[in-house]
């Protein structure tokens, strides 16, 4: 259902919800909340659905149909064909005549595109095979080739270049004086770390024959929060949906008080994860989900590095898993916790919880020896940033550099410490699973309905990857949600004027046992596999497209 962009229809949104949820600007896609509190999380979810519908309508041209050009129509046809092809592979239908006709139609309609030589040759080859194909049933090998070609053509339609190394947006932020190759060759641009060094663009992963990308947002019809899982995580629609979430998997540890002084000491967290300000940020997000935390320069570099190398991490895992078994990886969006996912033995009422969501990096499944696909599993990518600041004290000799451990004790003296240089360190991937990542994985599996286990991939751009296998633990999830409910009732309600004090959960019954339980479960998640850097030393488009 589309909502017209007009004051009259905005009034309909107001009447259906009982209040004005949002303020819309015709000159910008920025949408400002006028109401700080929603009466219930359900109101926030409804407002988010209307928000996305309205913003999509506005960006699609004030209500006009977006898919009018030939390329947009072709893109839509390819997405529909790939969806049909995937369903055919899942059910194993016996009649391939309609599917073969649909394949010939989309191949013929793609002849006018200015494709790369390799992709165009593949298109002509498959077109010839389909014309000569005498059997009604399309064999699995031909279906796989059609799917790989479709991903390559869709990548061409979306980016203009199937092998584009970095996004134009990121390139423009760095400057025009550097060529695309510099993003791979130079660790530093001027005095600043190059967060794109050694990275690949998300379009390369989406064009991989074993990776199932999500359709562009304008092809998704949002009817409920359940549809948020179809929104690409690099889309504006996903950002809007996530901004309405009061608790996410990545911020769960703050709600649970892991960063407080006593809890962080018990869990053995690094100094960068300690501090009461983490809980304050979680509290402000409960009161106003659109609240954005302000990061310092070091945290920004780490976040940008992690986002830039997510595709590297997933691609390394995908290629490694495919080396010994058949695998399919699926791109996913935002999973919102639903009522049916709360187990009865937890004794938790869904309406007592805030809006909870999770955005895992991908789902995957493998085919067993009997040819049957196993249930979906979850994977989360974590890339270690190799850039660390060298901190120099102005009160000391300018040549005296302070190490990272010394930096912590000086960092509160804002007038004496400045970041002057950055160092590049060849960090190895994580050897132990942090309790923070364990909590994140558990909530992701709950929201995404993963009943068995997930995999966390710790990636180093120079030292390979360590893969951790994390089993879902319903006992831990029940205790976790009880503390989320307690935090929400104490500090997140509309009528609450109390901010969380230091060590706010420490004296709560069962909290210290919960922390110890978390620490034990995280320590049991040892390294499942190590993927060496030599096993994944190349990631150019031609090699990916030829993967079988």
N, C-alpha and C positions, 0 to 999 in steps of 0.2 A: 504494500500500500504506500503510495507516494503522497506527500503532504505539500500543498501548494505554498510557494513562498509569497505570502501576503499577510498584512495585519489581520485580515479576517480569519485566515486559517490558523494564524498564531493564536488567535482568541479561542479557536476550537481546542488547541492543545491546552490552553489555560483551563478551559471549562472541563475537559476530560480529567485533568489532574487535580483541579481545585486550587491551583496557584500558577503564577508565571514562573516556569522553571528556568528559562533562559532568555537572554537578550541577543537578538540576531542583528548582524551588521551586513548591509548589502555591499559595502565596499571592501569587506574583508571576510575571510573564513574564520577569523578569530571569534569565538563565541564566549561571552562573559556570563558567568552565573550571577543572578540577582539574589538568589536565595542561598544562604549559607547552610541551612539545615533542611533536610527532607524529613517528613514525619516518620516514614518507614523506609527501609532499604528498597522495598518494592516500588515506591514512588521514584526513587533515584534511577532504578532500572528502566521504568517506563519512560522517564524523561530522557534517558540515554538513547533509547530506541527512537523516539521522536527526533532527538537531536541529530542522529546519524541520517535518518530519512530526510530531514529537511536540508542538511548540509549537502547530501548527495544530490538532491533535487536542484539546489542552487548551483552547484559546480557542473551539473549536467546541462546547464543552459536555461535556467528559469522554466523548467518543466518540459522542455523540448526533448525529444528522443536523442540520446547521446550517440547511439550506434547508427549513424547515417552515412559515414564515409565508407568507401569500398574496403579499406583496410580494417576498419572496426567491424564491419560485417563479416569479413574473412576471419578475423580473430575470434569472433563469437562462434562461427561455424566450426573452427578447429577445437575450441573448448568443448563444444557439444559432442563432437566426434570422439575426442579423447575420453570424455566421460562415458560414452557408450562403449568404447573399446575396453575400458577398465571394468565396466560391469560385465561385459561379455567374458573377460578373462576370469572373473570371479565366479560366475554361474556356469561357465563352460557350455554355452548354447550350441545347438547342433545345426543351426541354419545361419550360414554366413552371407547369404545373398544380399539382404538389405545393408549389412555392414560393409560389404565390398563395394556396393554402389555408393554409399556415403563416402567411403574412402576415395573412390575415383573422383567424386564431385569436388571434395576439398583439395585434392591434389591438382586437379585441372584449374580450379579457381586461383591457385597460388602461382601460376606460371608468370603473371605480370609483375611479381615482386622482384626487387633487385637483391636477390639473395647472394650469399657468398658462393664461390665456385663449388666448394665441397658440398654445401647444402643443396644447391641446385642440381648437381649431379645425382645426389641421393634421391631427390624428388623425381627426377626423370627415370631413374632406375626402378623405383617402387611403382611408378605409374605404368611402366612397361610390364612389370611382374603381375600387376593386377589385371592388365588386359589379357595376359597370357594364362592367367590362373583358370584352370578348368574345374576345379573342385568348388563346391559351395562353401566348404569350411575353410576359414583362414587359419593356417597353422600358427603355432605360438611364436615361431621365429619371425614370421612376417608381421604379426601384431606388434611384436617388440620393436621392429624396425620402424613401423608406422608411428608408434608412440615416441620413439627417439626423434624422428623427423618432425613430428608435431611440436615437441618441446623446442627444437631448434628454430622452427619458423615462428613460434610464439615469442621466443626470446628476441628474434629479429624484429618483430612487430612492436615489441614493447620498448626496446632500447635503441633500435636503429643499427646496432652492431652486435652480432652474436658473441663476439669476443672482446667486448668493451672491458678494459681492465678496472676502471674506477668510474664511479658515477660522476656525471658532469657537475653536479652540485658540490661534491667534495673537492673536485679539481678546482673549481672556481674559488672555493674558500681559501685554498692554498696560494693561488696566484697563477697568472698566465705565463710566468717566466720559466715554469718547469714543464717539461714534456711528460707524457703519460709514463714513459719508462722510468723516470726519476722516482716514481712512487714505489717501484720495486727495488731500485738500486741504491737509493740514498736513505740511510737511517735517520738523518736529520735534514731539515729544510731550514737553512739559516741556523739559528740557535735552538729552534723548537723541534721536539721529536716528531717524526713522520709516522703518524698512527696508521697510515696505509701501507707501510713498508711490508712487502711480502704477502699482501692480502689479495684475495680475488673478489670480484664483484658477485653479488647475489644472483645475477642473471646467469652466471656460469653454472652455479649449482642448480638453478631452475631448468637449465637446458640439459642436464644429465639424464640419460635414458632410464635410470632407476629411481629418479626423484620425481614425485608427483607434486607439482606446484599448485598453489591456489589460483583461481581465476582472478582477474583484476577486480577491484571493488565495485566498479560500475555494473558488473554482471551479477552481483550478489543482491538479492532482494531481502532486506532486513525486516523480519516480522516480529522477532522476539530476541531475547538475550541468547537463546540457543544458537542463533545464526552468527554470533560474534566469532565463533570458532572458524568461520570461513573468511575472516578479514585478515589480509596480509599484515604482518607485524611492522612493515615499513610503510604502511598506508596511513593517511590522515584519519580514516574511519576507525582504524584500530586504536590510534592515539586518543580519539574521542571516547571510545568505549572504555579504555583503560583508565581514563581520567575520572570516571564515575565509580571506579572500584575503590572501596575503603581499605581493603586489605588484599595485598597481592602476595604471591609466593616469594617474591624477592624481598619483601618487607616484613614477612612473617616473624623473622627472628627479632625484630625490633619490638613488635607487639608482645612477644613472649619474654622480653626483658633480658635477652642473651647479652646485650651490650652493657648492662649495668655492672658496676665494679665487682660485686661479689659473684654474680652469675658468670661473668666472663672469666674470672679467675678460676672458678670451678671447672669451666668448660675448656680452659686453656686456649682462649682466643688470642690472636695477635693484638698488639696495641692499637692498630688502626681500626679495629672493630670495637674498641672499648670507648665508653663515654655515654653520659646520660642524654646527650643531644640526639642520639638515635631514637630513643623512646619519645622524645619531644616531637620529632618529625613524624613518627607513627601516630601520635596523638593528634597532631594538626591535620594529618591526612584523613583521620576519622571524622573530624569536624567539617573539613572541607576537602573532598576527594580531589579537587583540581589543584590543591596546594602542591607546589613544586619545590623540592629541596634545592638549596643553593650549594653547589659543589665548589671546592677549591680547585686550583689548577692541576694538582696532582691527581685528584679524583676524576677530573674531567678527562685527562689523558688516559687513565685506566679504563674508563667507561667507553671512550671512543675506540680505544684499541680492541676491547672486547667485542664491540659491535662490528668493527671492520673485519675481524678474523673469525667471526662465527661461521661463515661459509667454508673457510679452510678446515675448521674443526669437524664440521659435519661431513664434508667431502672425504676427509681422511678416514673417518669412521665408516662411511658408506663403502668406499673402495676396499677397505680392509675386510669388512664383513662379506663383501661379494667375492672375495678371493677364495672362500671355501663354502659358501652357501648362497642360495637365491634369496634376494632381499629386495624390498621396496620401502622407500622412505617417503613420508607424506608431510608436506608443509601444513602447519596449523596456525590458527589465530589465538583468540582469547576464549578460554573456558571459564564460564561463570558457575560457581557452586550452586547446585539445584537441590530442591527439597528431597528428592528421591535418593540422593547420594549420602544422606545422613543415616547411619545405621541405628536401629532401635536400641541396641545395647549401650549406646553412648549416653542416652537420657538427655539429649539436647534438642530443644525445639528450634526449628529452622528460623522462625520469626525472631528469635532472640539473638541472632547473629547479624553482624554487618554484612555488606556486600563483599563477597570473597571471590577472587578470580586468580587464574594462573595462565601463563603463556609459555608453555614448553617450546623449545627450539624446533622440535620435530617429533613425529611418531614413526615407528618402523615395525615391520614384521618380516619373518623369514618363513620359508617353505620347508616343511619337514621331509623326511625320506619317503613318506607316502604320497607326496605331492600336494598335501593339504597345508594351507596357510595357517600359521600359528596366530594367536591373538596379538593385537597391537601392543607394542611396548614403547616406552618413552625414552628420549635422549635429550640431554641438556649439555650445551657447549660452554666451557669456561676456558678462556685464553689468558695466559699469564702475560701481563705487560712487562716487557724487558727494560722499560725506561724508568730510572729512579733519579730523584733530584739530588744534586750536591748542594748542601746548604752551608752558607758561609756567614759567620757572625761578623757584623761590622765592628764589634767591640774588640775583636781579636785581630791578629795578623791576617791580611787578605789571602795569604797562601794556605791558611789553616782550614782544612775541610773537615766537616763533621759527618760522621757515619750515620746511617739510617737509625741505628739504635740510640745514638746520642741526640739525634734530631728531636725525638719525642719530648725530652725534658726541656728543650729550648724553644719548642714551637709555640708556646704560649706567650713568649716575649716578642710581640709583634714588631716592636721597634728595633730589635737587634738581629732578626733573622730574615734573610731574603734568598729566594731561589735564583741563582745566577747561572748554573750549568746543569745539564742533564747527562747522565751516564747510561750506557747500554750494557746490560748484564745478560749473559746467556743463561737465564733461569731454566731449570729443569721443570717438567710438569709436576703437579702436586703428587706427593708421596702418600699423603693421608687425606681422608675426607673430612672436611670441616663440619662441625655440628650445624653451622649455618646452611651449608649446602644440603645436608641431610634433611633439615626441616623444609627447605625449598622443594626438594624432590618429593617428599611425602605429600605436600599439599598439591603439587602438580599432578601426581598420580590420582589423588582423590578427585580433583576437579575434572580430569580428563578420563575418568572411569577406567584407569589402568589397574587391574586387579592383582597383578603379579609383581612386576619389577620394572625398574627403569635403569638407565645407564647415564652416568656423568662422565664426559670426556674432558679431561684437563689437557689443554693443547699448549705446546711451546713451539714457536716459529722455527727454532733451531734444534730442539732436543726431542722432537716427537710428541707422542700423546700417551697418557695413562688413562685407562678406562676403568671406572668403578661400577660395580654392579650393586644396586640398591634395591632391596626387597621392600615391598609395601608392608607397613606394620599398622594394623587397625587399632591395636591397643594404644600405640603412641598417638595416632590421629585423634582418638577420642579424648585423651588427656589434653592434647594441644587445643582442640576446639573449646574445651571447657575453660581454658585460660584466656582464649580469645574472647569468649562470651563475658568472662569476668572483667577483662580490660574494657570491653565495649560498654558494659553496664556501669562501670565506675567512672569512666572518663570520656566516653564517646557519645553519650546520650545528649539530646537537645537541651534537657534541663540540668545538665551537669556543668558546673563552673569550676571543677577541680582538675588541675593538671597533675600528671603522674609524678610522685616524688622519687627521689633516689632509691634504688633497690625496692621498687614498689611491690614486687611479688615475693620477696625473700622470706617474709614471715607467714606467707599463705600456706595453708595445710597442703602437704604433698608436693610443693613446688621444688624443693631441693631434691626429692626423690625423682621428680620428673627430669630435672637437669642431669642427674646421674644416669638415668635411663637413656636419655638422649646421647650422652657421651659414650655409653657402652655400645649402643646400636651403631653410632657413627664409626667407632673403632673397629667394628666387625666388618665394615665395608672396605675390604682390602682391594688392591689392584687386581682386576680381572684379566686384563690384557695390556701389553705395552705395544704401541705402534711406533716403530722407529722412523726417524726422519728419512732414511733411505728408502723405506717402503712407500713413501709418498713424497717424492722429490719434484714432481712435475704436476702442473694443473692447468695446462693450456687447453683451449677449447677443442682442438682437433683430437687430442688423445681422449678427452672425455666423451666426445661424440662417438668414438669408435668402440667404447666399452660395451661388452656383451653381457 
